[in-house]
Amino acid sequence: MNSLPFYIVDVFAEEKYTGNQLAVFRHAQELSDETMQKIARETNFSETTFILSDAKRDGGYDVRIFTPGTEVPFAGHPTLGTAHALIEAAHNRDLKVILDFVPGHTSDQHPWFRESRSSRDNPRRDWYFWQDPAVDGGPPNNWLSRFDGKSGWTFDEHTGQYYLHSFLKEQPDLNWRNPDVRAAMLDVLRFWFDRGVDGFRIDVSYRVMKDPQFPDNPPNPDWHEGMDPSLRLLEKHNKNHPDVHHFNRWVRSVADEYDRRVLIGEINVALPNLVQHYGQGDELHLPFNFRLLREPWEPAAIRAMVEQYERLLPAGAWPNYVLGNHDIHRVATRVGPDQARVAMMLLLTLRGTPTMYYGDEIGMEDVPIPLDRVQDPWELFVPGMGLGRDPERTPMQWDDAPNAGFCPAGVTTWLPIAADYETVNVVTQQMQEDSMLRFTRRLIALRREHPALNMGAIKMLDAPEGILAYVREDETGRFLVVLNFTGEPQSWTLPVPEQAVQPLLSTHALTPAGLEAGVLALQPDEGLLLAYN
Ligand code: GLC
C-alpha cells in the first residue's frame, strides 16, 4: 500500500460551476499552461464527468448513466473518449484516478428504475425494493430518509406499492440481493477498471445491504427535539447489516481481477466496527477513517483515537485518516483558522494514507450561504440546523481575479465565492514563503522523501496538556512531531537529548519554535516536525 495523499476534488461540481476541470489538474501537478492547453485541445476536458447525472438532485449522487458510451448521452455531457483521454493524461503525469462509485441507489431517471416502476411484473421490478403498504395503507416500516427525517418509502400510485430510498425520493435504493443487480453493478466496476481507473471511493458502502425482513428500527434514546430529525431512530436494520461483508467481498473479488487497484469505503461507524471492513485482507483496502472529523480537537482525544485505531487494525491492514470532504464543514472552520496548519501537519505525519479536501491546503473556510442560494437538499429540507453542505462546497480559489479565477468574470457561480479569495488563493500563496500552500507542499515533499514519515511506525509520547507529540520511525530514520493544540505558548522539556533533534519544519515558517537547553518553546498554534537521530 502506498501512502501518498489522496486529494478529493468535486469534479462534477467543477463542471456544474464552470464547465472547466482543467483547474483540477493544473493544481494537482502544477503543469505549465502550455501543457494544459494541449491536454485541453486533445481531450475536450471542459465537458468531463464520468459517471453521469443530469438531474443533480443530490450534487450528482443520483446517477443516470454508470458507463457512458461513445455518443453524447445528454446535452453538454461527455463521452467515453473524454474519459479515456483524462485517465491517460493523469497517468502520464503519475497521478492516479479514483472514481466515486455509488452502489446503493440510482437516479429515479435511470432506465433500470423506469422499467422497475413500470409494472409489478417487469423483469427489473426486483432490482429495487418494492413493498406493499402496511395494513393502514402507510409505508411498510419506519425506516427514514436521511435528508428530511421523513419516511424512506415513497408510494407509487401506478403500481400500488412503496419503494425504498435511503436518501431523496429521486434516489431509489438498489437491491443487491438480486443476482442480476449484482452482476450489472460489478460489471460497472470492471468497465472502469478495464479503462485504467485505479480504484473507487465507494459511496455509503455500509448501507448497501439491508435486513431482508424489513423490521422496524428502534428509537434512538439519545435523540431530542432540535437534533437532526433522521437520527430519531437507530438505523439498526438498514445500515451496517452484517451482510455488508458479502458486499465488500464481492467488490474486492472484482478489484482482485486487476493489478494494484484500491477500494475505499465511505463508512461512518466506531473504530471497532470500522476495522472489520478490512475483513481478512479480502474486503476493502481502506475503510475511510473519519474520526479526525468527529473527535474533540484536544490532544488527549486524538491520542486515544490513534492508539485505539493502531491497536484494533488487523494484521496487514493499512490505516488512513480523512481531514475533510464535501459532507462536513471545512477543517479551518471546525478547528479554527489558527489551528488549520496544526491539523494539516497532523494529517500528513500520522501513519496512514491521508485524505484532504480541495481548498484545505490553502486554508479555505466555510462560506456563509444566503438563503436564496442554498443548493443542498439537506439544508432545504431541514433549514438552519447547520446540516447543509453548501458552505464547504464553494468554488476553489485559484487567484485574485473576479470569481477567484474559477470561471470568467460576470458569471454567477453555482455557490458564492468566499469573501477572502483575494488573499486566500493558490497563486497568491504560491508566491508567499510562509503560506499555508507552501507549508502543505513541504509536508508532502518530506513525506515522499522520508520512508519513516510515510510508512514508519508511530508511537505517542507523554507531553504536557495542550501538546500532542509522537515519533515516526523505521530502520531508515526517526522523526518527532510536536503539536500545540492551544492558542497559548507552550514549553516542553523534550524527553530526548537536545543534540539528538533538529527542527525540520514549523507551521510558523518564518519564526520557528526555539529549542534551548532541551526545552522546546512552542508559539501559540505551532506545530513542529523534527528529525530525531
Ligand atoms: C454520500 C455522499 C453524500 C451524498 C450521499 C447520498 O454520503 O458523500 O454527498 O449526499 O452519499 O448519495
Boltz pocket constraint, residues with backbone or C-beta under 6 A from the ligand:
constraints:
  - pocket:
      binder: B
      contacts: [[A, 58], [A, 59], [A, 61], [A, 102], [A, 167], [A, 203], [A, 204], [A, 266], [A, 326], [A, 327]]
      max_distance: 6.0
